[in-house]
Amino acid sequence: MTERLADVSARISGIRQLGAVVNAMKGIAAARAHTAMAQISAVDRYAETICAAMQQSFGPDPQPQETAPRTGEAALLVFLAEQGFAGAFSERVLDHLRESTAPRFLIGTRGLSIAAARGLRPIWSAPMPSHSNGIPKLADAITRAFLTALAAGEAQRLDAISTGWDSGRPVITRAGLFPVTLAKAEATPRQAPLTQLPRAALLASLEEDYLHAQICKAALHAFAAENQARMEAMTSAGSQIAQELETYQARLRRVRQDAITAEIIELSTGAAAQNTPR
């Protein structure tokens, strides 16, 4: 009985250690999600500054008249999970892509392995940084990769697909990143500035900066969403651990009671044997 009591106690200790790990992972995910969401406002201000510069220089429609409209199916910038313990984060996005044959830029190491198992091959891929401070560098790489594909004729437009959160529930979001449109921006009643660069070169540079800002924003949203998914998964795991801990604590109480009862019976039997006349 003593050995059984030790086994149950060891199991409870292991469950408590696992619970501590789960709580730590949940706290890390919460901190990362909070940081990423706070950084989005800074990216928005940066994008608004570029948008205002484009409007002042080129008006509400920066596209040259001679530029042919970009048609055809958009290439997809797809954000998947970088690490595990995020539930069905990647699977939901990949299910959304099941019918699409557009070129794909896939982000997220864990999601890439799931995509490979489904036979999905990207034209370009990269890991998601473990910290949101690394996202601008990732956006640099994505921007270069897309512009290379654009120059090669492999893509003409770019949409970002990732998981978002609405009322505590995951939803798949899709946002157009390229070509750049300023339709929602407010007109700026300022005189156009003097510029030294040719119109096409200046427009291309500002468009690239604006695209980079939009990719940063999409990546930050995806980074925050993955960590929110991890928080949800850890919350669920924490509930299961609490239930299992309660079960084993109840078992421990029964085992202790059985041990006490056995000792009382043993003592009573020994006392009775000593008092039996020979």
N, C-alpha and C positions, 0 to 999 in steps of 0.2 A: 504493500500500500504506500510505503514511504517513497519508493521509486516512482510510482504513478503520480504522486503529489509533486515530486521534483519535475517530472515531464510536463505537467500542466503549468507549473510555475515558469519553466523555461519557455514554454509556448507563449505565455502572457508577456514575458519580457521581450520576446522577438516581435510580437505584434505591436508593443509600445514603441520599439525602435523603428519599426516600419512606419508607424504613425508619425513619428518625429520627422522622418525623411520626407513623407508626403506633405506635411505642413511646411517644411522648408522649401520644397519645390513650389508649392502654391504661393508662398511669400515672394520667392524670386520672380515667378511669372507675373504676379500682381505688380511688383515694382517695375519690371520691364515694360509691361503694358502701359502703366501710368506715365513712364518717361516718354515712351513713343508718342502717346496721345498729346502730351505737352509740347513735343517738338513739331507736331503737325502745324500748329498755329504759326510758328516761325517760318516754316516752308510756305505757308499760304501768303504771308506778308512778302516773302521774297518773290513768289510768283506774281503777286499783284503789282509789285514794283516793275517787273519785266513787262507785264501786260500794259501798264501805263506808259512805259517807254515805247512800246510798239505802237500803241494808239497815237501817241504824240507824233511819232515819226511817220506813220503810214496810214493813220485813220482807223476806223472800226474794222475794216477788212484789209489785213496786211498782205493777202495773197496777190501777186502780180496778175494783171489781166491776161497775160500771155500764158500763164501756167494752166495746163490742162487739169480738169478735176480728177481727183484720185478716187478711183472706183475699185470694185472687186472686194473680195472677202478680206477682212482685216487680219493681219498677223496678231497672235495672241501672246501677251505677256502674262504668264500664269504663275501665281504665287501658291506654293504648296508648303507643307510642313518641313522645317529644317531638322527638328528633333522629334523623338517619340513622346508618348504620354500626352497626345493631343486629341485623342478620340478619333473620329472619322473626318478630321479636318481636310486631309488630302483627298480622301475618297469622294467626298461631296463635290469638290471642284472637278475631279476627273470624271465623275458621272455626268456633270454638266457638259463636258467636252466630248462626250461619246460620239456624237454625230458630226463633229467638226473635223474638217480636213485642212484647216488653215495652218500655216507655219507657226511653230510654237517656240517661245522662249520660256523655259521652265526654271523656276527658282525654288530651292529647297532640297536638301540632300535626302531626307527621309521620303519626301514625296516623289523624288526622281526614281527611287528604287521601286515604289509602288507603280509609277507610270511605266517603268521598264517591264514589270511583271504583266502589265496589260498590253504590252506591245506598242506603246506610244514612244516615239523617238523624236526628241526636240532638235531644232536646227542649232540651238545654243542653250547652254544651261550654266547655272552658277549656284553656289550655296548662299543661304541667307546668313548675314552676320549674326553672331551670338549676342551682340549688343547693338542698340539702335544707332550709336555713334558711327558705326561702320557702314550705314546705309548710303550716305552720299558717295562713298567709293564704289559701292555696288551700282548705284544709279549711273555713275560714270561709265562703268563697264557695259551696262545695259544700253545706254545711249549710243556708245560706239558700235556695239553689235547690231543694233537696229539700223543705224545710219549706214553701216556696211551692207546690210541686207537690202536697204533702200537703194543704194547705189548700184547694187548687183541686179536689181529688178526682182529680188525674191519677196519683197513686201512693199506695199505702197501706203498702208495704213497700219495703225497699232492700237489695239484695245487691251486694257488690263483687266484680268479676271482674278478675283480672290474671294475669300470669305469675309463677310462683315457681320455685325451683330445688330439686331433690331428687337427691342423689348426683351433682351436676354436670350434670344434665339438666333442661331446662325442662319445667314442668308447669303446666297451667291450674288456678288455685285460685278457689274461690267461697266467700265468707263472708257471713253475714247480719249486717247492721248495724242495721236497724230493722225491727220494734219492738225495744226494748231488752229483753234477757233476762238475768237474774242467776242462772240455774239452776246455773251452774258455780262460782259464788262461794261461799266458805265463810261460814257463818252467824257473825254477830258478837254475842256474848252481852253486849251493853251496853244500858243503858237508853236508850230513845228520847229524843233531845234535845228541848228546848223550841224551838218554832219560832214565828215571827211571821207568816209567810206562809201563805195558804190552802194546803191540801194539793195541790190541782190545780196551782196556780201554782208551788209548790216542786218538785213532781214534774216538771212540764214543763221547768223550768229545768235541773234535774239531768239529765234525759234528753237535753236538747239538748247539755249539756256532755259527757256520756258519748258521744253520737253523734259529736260533734266529735273526741273523742279516738280513737274507733275509725276514723274517716275518716283522721285523721292517720297512724295506724298502717298502714292499708291503703295510703295514698299513699307512705309511706316504704318499705314492702316493694316497691311497684311501681317506685319511683325506684331502689332498689338493684338490682332485677331487670333493669331496662333497662340499667343500667351494667354489670352482670354479662354481659348479652348482648353489649354492646359490647366488653367484654374478650375474650369468646370469639371475636367476629368479628375483632378486631384480632390475636388470637393466630393465627387461621387465616391472616389476611393476612400476618402476619409470617413464617409458615412458607413461604408462596408467594414472598414477597420473597426469603427466604434461598435458596430453590431457584433462583429466577431469577438472583440475584446469582452463585451458584455456576456457573450455566450461562454467564453472560457473562464471568466470570473465566477459565473454561476456554477460551472463544472468544478472549479477549484473549491468553492464552498461545499459542494456535495462530497468531494473527495476528502476534504478535511473532516467533515462530519462523519463520513464512513470510517476514517482513520480513528477518530475519537471513540466512535461506537465500538470498533474492534478492540481498542485498548481497554475500554470499560468491560467488555465481555471477557477479555483475556484476564483482567484483574479479578473479576467476579468468579470466573472458573477456577483460577488459582487459589483464591481465598476459600472457596467452597471445598476444594480438594484438601486443603490444609485442615479444615474443620471436620472433615469426615472421620468418624472413629474407626480405628482398625481393630 
